């Protein structure tokens, strides 16, 4: 089990929408594709976890370890898209990574003790509950947007996008069961464990003995939808549904399973190592934001929903001049503060939960721009 939890550690420490100061997960809103011709670039990244500072993730968790009492999450989401736009169309190259791991406090405690070579709590029953889903892929994304005047000062924007994806890395892992500490660094365990993992080479990384040679590969697709409502006084409402339809199909993926119970020092009795074809559903993400104009600044409210995670935010946007706008927001889930600055055709934003690099558990960054011809 120790090796499995290394993946959670890697996710904890690894590794934008201009409405709020840096989005978390959603794709660029398809409804925002401009009618003018030109080139565009949009990139965003977010890393967050409930467990340790990011700099501690691949270490022994000896500093800043303070997980939640219930379910703890570690999240990575990165997207970069660049291409051309014309007449409401966009065609671009997209690169994306998406990883979400969850574990309960018992699972994290036993892993931390193992990392530090500490004795387990004698007699304690550790309930094991760990789940990871993730992939990395790149490909092409085609977008089309529409704009309609609704009357009474309202304009509605609609958009849709479709991506074809080439998979690079996949990881799917589940651990369930229990472990009872029997003194020192010994425990008995009952575990069901399944792990699928592969790069696109022909040898399964991290498995011994090596699997029979294969040719791991991944192909997939995703569809996104978006909508905006704008009123003449500056009220703005935006909704993005990312990966409403999304799937990755993987071939020749190494799979390892373990199941059963063990005595102290003995191996689990059941399991197998072989190659499988894996169908991976890409979870849907919903992002909703509202910008309310006031005499002092625009009040911005936002929320993102993803696999049980709710990421609400509140912020302010202030137009400094005809060209410059600055933004400030706060995320309630990971307690990050976001800062954003936009200038006509470009924007940059950053967020973190701490000014100290050694203490930060969450960090996000976004950068984008358009060059019209």
Secondary structure, DSSP 8 states (H G I E B T S, - for coil): -HHHHHHHHHHHH----TTTT--SS----GGG--SS-EEEEEEEEEEEESSS-GGGTTTT--SS----SS-EEEEEEEEEEEEEEETTEEEEEEEEEEEEEEE-HHHHHHHHHHHTT----TT-EEEEEEEEEEEEEEEEEEEEEEEEEEETTEEEEEEEEEEEEEEEEEEEEEEEEEEEEEETTEEEEEEEEEEEEE-SSSS-TT-SS-------EEEEEEEEEEEEEEETTS-EEEEEEEEEEEEEEEEEEEEEEEEEE--TT---SEEEEEEEEEEEE---EEEEEEEE--SS-EEEEEEEEETTEE--EEEEEEE-SSSEEEEEEEETTT--EEEEEEETTEEEEEEES-SSTTT-SEEEEEEEEEEE-
